[in-house]
Amino acid sequence: MSAFLRNPLFLLAGAALAAGPAMAAERGIPEGIDLTLDLVGNVASNPVGGVEQGTEGSYWVMAQSKFDLDTLFGVHNTDVDAQWAWFAGRNLAREKIGNSISAQQTWRPVAGGRLTRLTVRHRFDNGFSITAGRAPVNSYFNSSPLNCVFMSNAMCLTPYGAITDLGITAYPNSSWAAILRYDFNDRWYAQGGAFDYNNELNKAGKNGLDFSVGEGTGTISAYEAGYQTSFANDRLPRTYRVGMYRNSDGGKSSYFDADGNSAALTGKATAMQDGARIGWYAMADQTVLRGEGERNLALFARAYVNTGNEAPVDHFVSAGFVQTGTFAGRDQDTLAMFISNTHFSDEQVAFLRDRRTRNGGSGAPNADEIIAELSYGWAVHKGIRLMPNLQYVINPDPIYAPTRTTDIHDALIVGLRMDVHFAQLFGW
């Protein structure tokens, strides 16, 4: 925690807290510029289950600037979006439990600063828009604001499966991208995008600033069609999306080495695969009850299935609810719960079985990892939200417990998430 407090970005955030009221009073931000500064922290502890018990924390600081070029310079229907983030901390799931699905949505494998987005978007008068620049796939496809009413990475930021299987670029990683979207009206839309796939860009030291061209190993294409409404045009807002991803880079086998043998038994690297990685997804958000203002109860469901090359996850499903407006006078508080099932492929399970055998154990881990989370979002003040949560992991996968010779005990996780949105806090 002391390292967290000494981080220069945390100190910068503290300075913003101190100076915020004066900045808000003076304003000084030209029309056409929208500034965002967010601090999100996660702390998680597993008093029960896992390889061992412990507590870990992680956080990010995100700064974003949006420029409306029409307002600023008269460039019709055109805007620029620049986003940067800093990540730090440790992962409870990896360090203490041994499984691959993080309980902390703020943790990332590569710490430090990163340019997460730099795009130009132009909206044509006929319903078409085009976005080009540096961007992550998951900021535009298979996304919903309900995903991050939780702390578990099984739901936030992207429902689990596609990142592991397809290698889609996900916040904070970005690559060259172009996205074409058509809005048929204020409800129906369709979009498609092409993203450079270059895993080297995600390594430490790159910081999202490697703008090289033509050095990737494939292209990720994504397609989505959807129907969405809001409180502005629907008493019971709803969102339905279906889509697919395709990565022309075939990825690695979960089981075989280059000689066709078990990589877990030979100790060799898993083999590269020909062909393509393909996955399909569907999601639904449906408001079912509505009270005064925007107090409501929404149900949601998510599904992902791998249909291309063999990959670690065969399919993922989740469902849950979000109640916005809980007790009297708590219109912005949320009570939310989800339960998910991640089904690992036969090859992934066989790899983990053989690795266990090589270390003197026997048997195979369960192919289904079930995760549930119950969270309460307390709107402490405009721009400040605390989210205590309980997570329970049944059949934790042992992907990050390489010497484990028996099943990992089911884990209870006690978590706390804190969100500070400085623009809301100070009225920027």
FIDREN-275145 format. One record per atom (N, C-alpha, C): x, y, z; residue in one letter. Coordinates in steps of 0.02 Angstrom, whole numbers, plus 50000, padded with zeros to 5 digits. Example, Ala and Ser with C-alpha at 12.3 -4.5 7.8 and 13.67 -1.06 7.14 Angstrom:
<nodes>
506604971650390A 506154977550390A 506604983550390A 506424988850354S 506844994750357S 506455000250394S 
</nodes>
This chain:
<nodes>
500414994050000M 500005000050000M 500435006350000M 501015006150034S 501445012050036S 501695013749966S 501855008549926A 502085009749857A 501525012949818A 500905010749830F 500315013749797F 500295021249812F 500385023049875L 500325030049895L 500905034249868L 501485031049858R 502065034849834R 502065035749758R 501625031949723N 501625032449651N 501475039649629N 501855042349581P 501755049249560P 501055050549533P 500745045549501L 500075046649475L 499565047049531L 499675043349585F 499235043849642F 499305050849674F 499925053249677L 500025059949705L 499705065249660L 499735064049594L 499405068649547L 498655068649558L 498375062649569A 497665062149583A 497485065849648A 497925065249698G 497815068849760G 497835076349751G 498295078549708A 498325085749694A 497695088049659A 497435083749615A 496805085449581A 496235086049631A 496235081649681L 495725082049733L 495755088649770L 496375090749786A 496465096949823A 496285103049781A 496475102849717A 496375108649674A 495705108549638A 495345102949643G 494745102049603G 494225107549609G 494015109449671P 493505114649677P 493695121049642P 494335123049648A 494555129249615A 494525128449539A 494735122549515M 494715121249443M 494005121349418M 493545118449457A 492855118249436A 492565125249433A 492755129449483A 492495136249485A 492745140349425A 493395139449411E 493675143249356E 493475140449288E 493325133949288R 493155130249228R 493745130549180R 493785135549137G 494365136449093G 494445131249040G 493965126549032I 494005121448981I 493565123648922I 493865124548864P 493475126948807P 492905122148789P 492375124948760E 491835120748734E 492115116248680E 491895110048679G 492135105348630G 492685100848655G 492895101848718I 493405097548749I 493105094248811I 493125087648814D 492855083848869D 493435080048902D 493565081548966L 494125078549002L 493875073649055L 494225068149061T 494065063049110T 494695060949147T 494645060249213L 495185057449253L 494865052749304L 495025046349299D 494725041349344D 495275037549381D 495125035949443L 495545031549484L 495115025649506L 495325019649491V 494955013649510V 495435008949547V 495245007049607G 495665002549647G 495284996349668G 495624990649670N 495334984249691N 495764981249746N 495444978749798V 495784974749849V 495384968349857V 495734962649858A 495404956149863A 495784951649910A 495404947749949S 495694943049998S 495314936449995S 495674930850001N 495344924350003N 495434920950071N 494984922150118P 495054919050184P 494934911550182P 494624909150129V 494484901950122V 494674899750052V 495014893950046G 495144890949982G 495764893649948G 495884891049887G 496474892849850G 497084888849870G 497654890249839V 498284886849857V 498504889249926V 498434895649939E 498584898550004E 498144904750013E 498114907250075Q 497704913150088Q 498134919450087Q 497804925050069G 498164931350067G 497734936950041G 498044942750033T 497704948750010T 498144952149958T 497844954449903E 498204958049852E 497794964149829E 498144969149806G 497814975249781G 498084977349713G 497664980649675S 497874983249610S 497464989549595S 497704993549548Y 497334999649531Y 497535002049462Y 497115006349435W 497305010049375W 497105017349382W 497455021649347V 497275028749338V 497185029649263V 496605032349243M 496465033249172M 496315040649158M 496645043349107A 496525050149085A 496295049949013A 495775053748997Q 495495053748930Q 495305060848909Q 495435062348846S 495245068848818S 494875067648753S 494285070548747K 493895070148686K 493825077148657K 493965077748592F 493965084248559F 493445084148503F 492945088548509D 492435089248457D 492705094348406D 492945091848350L 493265096248301L 492765100748266L 492125099048267D 491605103448239D 491555109848280D 491505108948347T 491455114748392T 492105118748393T 492675115148393L 493315118548400L 493555121848336L 493475118348278F 493775120748216F 493295120648156F 492675118648168G 492195118548113G 492265112548067G 492615107248090V 492665101148050V 492045096948065V 491585096448018H 490915093748029H 490925086548053H 490565085248108N 490435078448134N 491075074248143N 491595077348169T 492235073848177T 492495074948248T 492745069548278D 493025070248346D 493655066048353D 494065067948401V 494685064448417V 494635061948489V 494845055748501D 494805052748567D 495505050248586D 495795052948640A 496455050748664A 496375048348736A 496645042348750Q 496565039348816Q 497235036348838Q 497395037248900W 498025034748928W 497875031948998W 498245026749018A 498125023649083A 498785021249114A 498775020749180W 499335018049219W 499075012449262W 499415006549262F 499195000749299F 499744998649348F 499534996049406A 500004993349454A 499634988549500A 500014984349535G 499734979849584G 499844972549569G 499574968249612R 499654961049607R 498974957649603R 498974951549577N 498374947849561N 498254942249611N 497724942649651L 497574937549701L 497474930749668L 497104930549613A 496954924049580A 497594920549560A 498064924249531R 498684921249508R 499154919749566R 499214924349614E 499724923749666E 499514919049723E 498864918949740K 498654915249799K 498194909349783K 497754910249735I 497274904849720I 497554900049669I 497894902649619G 498204898449568G 497824898149503G 497244901549499N 496834901049438N 496944906949392N 496654906449332S 496804911249279S 496314916949274S 495734916449305I 495214921649299I 495274926349359I 495494932449346S 495644937149399S 495004939549434S 495054940349500A 494504943249539A 494544950849539A 495064953649507Q 495174960949507Q 495204963449436Q 494704967549417Q 494684970149349Q 495214975449336Q 495554977849387T 496074982849376T 496764979849365T 496834973249375W 497494970349367W 497634968949293W 498264970149272R 498474968449205R 499174965249209R 499324960649163P 499974957149166P 500564961849159P 500484967349122V 501034972049112V 500854978549149V 501254980249199A 501134986349238A 501434992349202A 501254998349228G 501525004449201G 501035008249157G 501285013249122G 500875017649082G 500775014849012G 500215016748981R 500065014248914R 499565018848879R 499715020648817L 499235024048774L 498725018848753L 498105019648775T 497595014548763T 497155016048702T 497135022348682R 496715024048624R 496935030748595R 496945031148529L 497055037448493L 496705036748426L 496085039348424T 495665038248365T 495365044748339T 495195044448275V 494805049748242V 494165046548218V 493595049648232R 492955047048208R 492595052348167R 492335050248111H 491925054748070H 491235051648061H 490715055548075R 490025053348066R 489735056548004R 489535052447956F 489225054847895F 488485056347909F 488175060047865D 487475062047875D 486985056547858D 487225050947830N 486775045647809N 486745039847857N 487015040647918G 487005035347968G 487655031547975G 488105032347927F 488755029047931F 489235033047974F 489695029548006S 490255032748040S 490865028348032S 491445031348033I 492065027548028I 492545030048082I 492855025248116T 493345026748169T 494005023548149T 494545027248154A 495195024448135A 495735027048183A 496245022948193G 496805024848236G 497035018948277G 497205020248340R 497425015048387R 496855013748436R 496645007348440A 496065005848482A 496064998548501A 495744996848559P 495644989848578P 494964987348552P 494924980848537V 494304978048511V 493744978748561V 493894977348625N 493344976748674N 493034983348694N 493294988948670S 492964995348682S 492384996448635S 492334992448583Y 491824993548531Y 491374987448521Y 491594981448539F 491214975448525F 491094971548590F 490484968748596N 490304964448653N 490384968248720N 490154974348721S 490234978348782S 489544980648808S 489524981948872S 488924984448904S 489114987748969S 488774993248988P 488924996349053P 488774991849112P 488344986849103L 488194982249158L 488774977549173L 489224976549125N 489794972049137N 490204974149196N 490294980649204C 490744983149256C 490374985949317C 489794983049330V 489484984049396V 489774978849443V 490294975349420F 490614970049458F 491374971149460F 491714967249502M 492434967849507M 492794961949474M 492464956249467S 492784950449438S 492914951349364S 493494948949341N 493664949349270N 493274944149229N 492884939849262A 492444935449224A 491914939549187A 491754945549213M 491254949849182M 491544956549158M 491974959649197C 492224966349182C 492954965949161C 493124968449104L 492774972949059L 492404969249003L 492634963348986T 492344959348933T 492174952448961T 491564949848948P 491424943048970P 491964938248949P 492134933548993Y 492734929448985Y 492694924948923Y 493274923548895G 493324918848840G 493674921648779G 493434927248754A 493694929848690A 494414932148695A 494614935048751I 495304937348757I 495774931448760I 495594926248799T 496004920348806T 496044916448740T 495474915548707D 495454911448646D 495684915148584D 495414921148573L 495524924748511L 496114929448513L 496334931148574G 496864936148580G 496644943148561G 495984944548569I 495754951248550I 496104956448593I 496274962048562T 496574967448601T 496044970148649T 496234970748712A 495764972848764A 496104978348805A 495704983248826Y 495954988748867Y 496424985948921Y 497044988448926P 497304994548896P 497714993548832P 497714987548804N 498114986348744N 497734988748682N 498104991248634S 497794993848574S 498234992148514S 497944992848455S 498314991648393S 497994995848338S 498284995848279W 497974999348223W 497284996448210W 496795000848199A 496104998548192A 495715003048146A 495205000148115A 494715003948076A 494035000748087A 493545004748105I 492875002248122I 492355006148081I 491935002548046L 491395005548007L 490735003648040L 490315008548053R 489675007448088R 489115010748048R 488535007448048Y 487935010348017Y 487365010048066Y 487075015848083D 486495016248126D 485875016948082D 485465011748080F 484865011848038F 484375017048065F 484335017648131N 483925022548165N 484205023248235N 483795025748282D 484055026648350D 484055020248391D 483905014448359R 483885008148395R 484315002748362R 484255001948298W 484614996548262W 485274998948234W 485784994648237Y 486434996448209Y 486804990048187Y 487314990948146A 487774985548128A 488464988548121A 488984984748138Q 489654987348133Q 490154981748119Q 490714983648091G 491254978948079G 491914982548086G 492424978848107G 493074981948117G 493644977248101G 494214980048084A 494834976248072A 495374979048117A 495734974548152F 496234976448202F 496874972548188F 497434975948188D 498074972548181D 498204968148242D 498434961948230Y 498604957548286Y 499354956948290Y 499634959748343N 500354959748354N 500474959048429N 500594952948451N 500664951648523N 501264955148553N 501754956948512E 502354960348537E 502174967148567E 501624970048545L 501434976748569L 501214976548642L 501044970648668N 500804970048736N 501354969148788N 501974968648765K 502524967348811K 502734973548849K 503094972448904A 503334977948945A 503804982348904A 503754988848916G 504184993548881G 503894996448818G 503364993448792K 503054996048731K 502625002148746K 502245001948801N 501855007648825N 501325010048775N 501145005848727G 500645007848678G 500895012848627G 501565013948625L 501845019148583L 502225016348522L 502195009848512D 502495006748453D 501995007048396D 502085011648350F 501615012748295F 501845009248231F 502255004048237S 502515000648178S 501934997648138S 502044996848073V 501534994348028V 501804988047993V 501374983147985G 501554977147947G 501974972147984G 502024972648050E 502424967948089E 502014962948129E 501344963348122G 500914958748158G 500904951848126G 500624947048162T 500584940148136T 499884938348111T 499434943148114G 498754941748090G 498314947848094G 497694946948075T 497194952248079T 496574949648115T 496354953648164I 495724952048199I 495164955848165I 494654952348143S 494064955648117S 493484954248165S 493064959248174A 492504958548221A 491884961448188A 491314958148200Y 490684960248170Y 490144959848223Y 489684964648222E 489164964748273E 488544968248246E 487954965548264A 487314968748250A 486934969248315A 486564974648324G 486234975448388G 485624979848386G 485254979448441Y 484654983548453Y 484734986248523Y 484674992848531Q 484774995748597Q 484325001848606Q 484065002548667T 483675008348685T 483935011148750T 483655016848770S 483865020148832S 483255023048866S 483365026048924F 482805029248960F 482505034948919F 482875037648871A 482615043148831A 482085040948781A 482105034448760N 481615032248710N 481265025748727N 481335023348790D 481025016948808D 480925016848883D 480315015148904R 480195014748976R 480595009149008R 480675003548972L 481064997948996L 481634996748947L 482185000448955P 482745000048907P 483014992948901P 483274991448841R 483534984748827R 484104985248777R 484534980348779T 485084979748730T 485174972448712T 485194971148647Y 485324964448622Y 485874964948569Y 486384960848576R 486934960948528R 487134953748510R 487304952648447V 487614946348425V 488214948248383V 488734944148387G 489334945848348G 489824940048345G 490354941248308M 490874936148301M 491554939448292M 492064935748312Y 492764937848302Y 493104932548258Y 493594934848220R 494024930248183R 494744932848185R 495204928548206N 495914930348206N 496264925848156N 496574928848105S 496914924948053S 497544921548079S 497804923748138D 498344920248172D 498034914248208D 498244908148191G 497924902148217G 498044900748290G 498514904148322G 498644903148394G 499014896748408G 499084895148472K 499454889248493K 498984883748518K 499194877648509S 498824871948537S 498834872348613S 498304870048643S 498284869748717S 498624863448743S 498794858748698Y 499024852148721Y 499654849748686Y 499694850048620F 500214846748582F 500844851048574F 501424847848575D 502034851348555D 502134850448480D 502684852948454A 502784852848381A 502854845748354A 503004840848396D 503074833948374D 502434829948382D 501904833248404G 501264829848412G 501184826148478G 501634827448525N 501604824348591N 501324829148643N 501184826648702S 500944830748757S 501484835648779S 501364842048770A 501864847148789A 501974847048865A 501454845248903A 501534845048975A 502004839548997A 502024833948960L 502464828448978L 503164829348950L 503234832348891T 503894833248861T 504244839448887T 503854844248913G 504144850448936G 504294855348879G 504084853648818K 504194858048761K 503624863048754K 503744868248714A 503224873248701A 502654870148661A 502064872748671T 501494870448630T 501584872948559T 501294869348511A 501404870548440A 500944876048413A 501194879648363M 500774884348327M 500284880548283M 499694883548273Q 499174880348234Q 499054884148169Q 498894880448116D 498664883548053D 497934885448061D 497654888548009G 496954890248011G 496824896648050G 496214897448073A 496014903648106A 495654902248172A 495684907148216R 495304906848278R 494654910748268R 494094907648285I 493434910748275I 493014909748337I 492654914848358G 492204914348414G 491584918548403G 491024916348429W 490384919848423W 490144921848493W 489774927248497Y 489514929448561Y 488804932248553Y 488444932248609A 487784935348612A 487704938248682A 487354943748687M 487234946848752M 486554950148752M 486254950448811A 485594953648818A 485564957148885A 485334963348885D 485174967248945D 484434969148939D 484044967648989Q 483324969148986Q 483084972049052Q 482854978249051T 482534981149110T 481844978049118T 481694975549177V 481054972049187V 480594975849235V 480874980149278L 480474984149323L 480744991249324L 480304996049331R 480525003049333R 480145006749386R 480505010449427G 480205014649478G 480265021949459G 480275026349509E 480335033449496E 481015035049467E 481025039849421G 481655041849390G 481955035949353G 482585034349369E 482925028749336E 483045022849383E 482655022549437R 482675016649480R 482395010849439R 482765005249437N 482544999749394N 482884993249413N 482604987849388L 482904981249394L 483024978649324L 483644976849309A 483824974349243A 484114967249250A 483914962949204L 484204956249199L 484674956049140L 485184951749143F 485654951249087F 485894944149079F 486134942649018A 486424936149003A 486974937048951A 487484932848955R 488054933048908R 488224925948886R 488454925248825A 488674918748801A 489234919648750A 489714915148752Y 490274915048704Y 490414907748687Y 490564906348623V 490724899548603V 491294899748552V 491774895348561N 492334894848514N 492134890148457N 492194892448395T 492024888248337T 492604887448289T 493174890248304G 493754889748260G 494264884748286G 494904886548280N 495444882248306N 495334880548380N 495604874848400E 495584873148471E 495894878748511E 495594880348568A 495824885648612A 495644883648683A 495924887148734P 495814884948803P 495094884648826P 494664889248801V 493974889548824V 493504887348768V 493094882248782D 492584880048733D 491994884848732D 491754886548792H 491204891348795H 491164894448864H 490804900148866F 490704903948928F 489994906448928F 489654905848986V 488984908548993V 488934911949061V 488524917049065S 488404920449129S 487714923649127S 487444924849186A 486804928149193A 486764931349261A 486334936549267G 486284939849331G 485794945649328G 485824949949379F 485374955649383F 485754961649411F 485484967649396V 485734973849425V 485134977949447V 485094979249512Q 484574983549539Q 484874990449551Q 484624995449516T 484855002349525T 484335006149565T 484545008849622G 484075011749669G 483875006449718G 484155006749778T 484045001349826T 483585003649882T 483865006949933F 483465009149990F 483195016249977F 482765018550021A 482495025250014A 483055030450013A 483035034849964G 483555039949958G 484195037549928G 484245031249908R 484845028449878R 484725026849805R 484535031849766D 484345030949696D 484925028749651D 485545030449669Q 486115028749628Q 486495022549652Q 486305019749708D 486615013649731D 486405007749688D 486825002549686T 486654996549648T 486744990349691T 486324985549680L 486404978849708L 486424974149648L 486954970149642A 487044966249581A 487334959449596A 487164954649553M 487424947949560M 487484944649492M 488014940649482F 488054936449423F 488334929649443F 488204924749400I 488504918149405I 488724916149335I 489324913249329S 489594911549264S 489874904549265S 489924901649206N 490254895249197N 490734895749139N 491374894549152T 491884894149100T 492044886849088T 491914884349027H 492034877349012H 492674876848971H 493184873749000F 493834873048966F 493814867248917F 494224867748865S 494244862748812S 494544856248838S 494404850748802D 494684844248820D 495454844548819D 495734848048770E 496464848548764E 496764852448822E 496434857848843Q 496684861648901Q 496674857448964Q 496124853848975V 496064849549034V 496584843949031V 496694841048971A 497194835748964A 497894838348978A 498044844448957F 498694847448972F 498794848049047F 498284850649082L 498334851449154L 498374844649190L 498024839649163R 498074832949190R 498784830149183R 499074830849123D 499744828149112D 500274831949152D 500174838349161R 500644842249202R 500614839849274R 500004838449297R 499924835849365R 500264829049372R 500174824749322T 500494818149322T 501254818749324T 501524823349285R 502244824349283R 502524826449350R 502104829749392N 502324831949458N 502154826949513N 501904820949493G 501784815749543G 501064815149565G 500614818949534G 499914818549553G 499534813949505G 498874814149509S 498454810149465S 497784813549456S 497424811349404G 496774814249392G 496814820849354G 496224823549337A 496194829749299A 495744834749335A 495884841249328P 495434846249357P 494764846249321P 494264848949354N 493594849449324N 493614854349265N 493244852749212A 493244856949152A 492824863149162A 492394863449213D 491944869149223D 492154873149284D 492324879449274E 492484883949329E 491904888749337E 491584888449395I 490984892449408I 491164898149456I 490984904149436I 491144910049476I 490494914049488I 490394916149549A 489824920449566A 490074926549604A 489724932149594E 489894938249631E 489254941749652E 489244944049714L 488714948249741L 489044954849762L 488804960349734S 489124966849749S 488594972049766S 488814976849806Y 488394982649821Y 488794988949803Y 488524992949758G 488844999149738G 488565004949777G 488965007649822W 488755013149865W 488995019749836W 488525023849814A 488695030449787A 488815035149846A 489435035449868V 489625039349927V 489505046749916V 489685049049857H 489645056049838H 489655056149762H 489415061349732K 489435061749660K 490165061049636K 490295055749599G 490975054449575G 491365049549617G 491095047349674I 491445042549717I 490975036649731I 491225030649716R 490825024649727R 491255019349760R 490995016149812L 491315010449844L 490895004249829L 491244998649815M 490894992549797M 491164986649837M 490914985449897P 491084979149931P 490764973449893P 491114967749890N 490854962149853N 491104955549881N 490714950349870L 490904943549886L 490924939549822L 491464935749812Q 491514931449754Q 491644924249778Q 491374919549741Y 491494912549758Y 491694908849695Y 492254905149698V 492514901649641V 492484894149654V 492094890649614I 492044883349618I 492474880249563I 492874875349582N 493344872049536N 493844877049506N 494224880549548P 494734885149520P 495204881349474P 495324884049414D 495804880749369D 496504881649397D 496954876849385P 497634877249413P 498144879849363P 497924884049316I 498384886249263I 498994889749291I 498914893449346Y 499474896949377Y 499704893549441Y 499564887049446A 499834882949501A 500174876949469A 500754878049435P 501054872949392P 501294866649429P 501414867049494T 501654861149531T 501104857849572T 500494860149563R 499934857449601R 499804850249580R 499714845849630T 499584838749615T 498884836549634T 498484841049663T 497794839549681T 497364845549662T 496694844549664D 496244850049648D 496334855849697D 496244861949672I 496254867849716I 495574868549750I 495584869849815H 494964870549852H 494564876649829H 493904876049828D 493474881649810D 493664887649853D 493624893649822A 493874899649856A 493314904749867A 493294907349928L 492874913149945L 493324919349942L 493094924449906I 493474930549898I 493074936349925I 493384940249969V 493074946349995V 493424952149961V 493034956349927G 493344961649887G 493064968549903G 493454973549884L 493224980549889L 493494984249828L 493044987349793R 493234991449735R 493064998749750R 493495003349730M 493385010449738M 493465013849671M 492965017849652D 492985021749590D 492945029049607D 493415033049582V 493385040249590V 493395043349520V 492855046849503H 492795050149438H 492865057649451H 493465060249440F 493605067149459F 493195072249420F 493025070749357A 492625075449318A 491935076349349A 491645070849373Q 490995071349407Q 491065074649476Q 491605072849509L 491705075349577L 491765083049578L 492115085649527F 492245092949527F 491855096649474F 491425093149437G 491005096349387G 491385099349329G 491915095849306W 492295098349249W 491865098349186W 
</nodes>
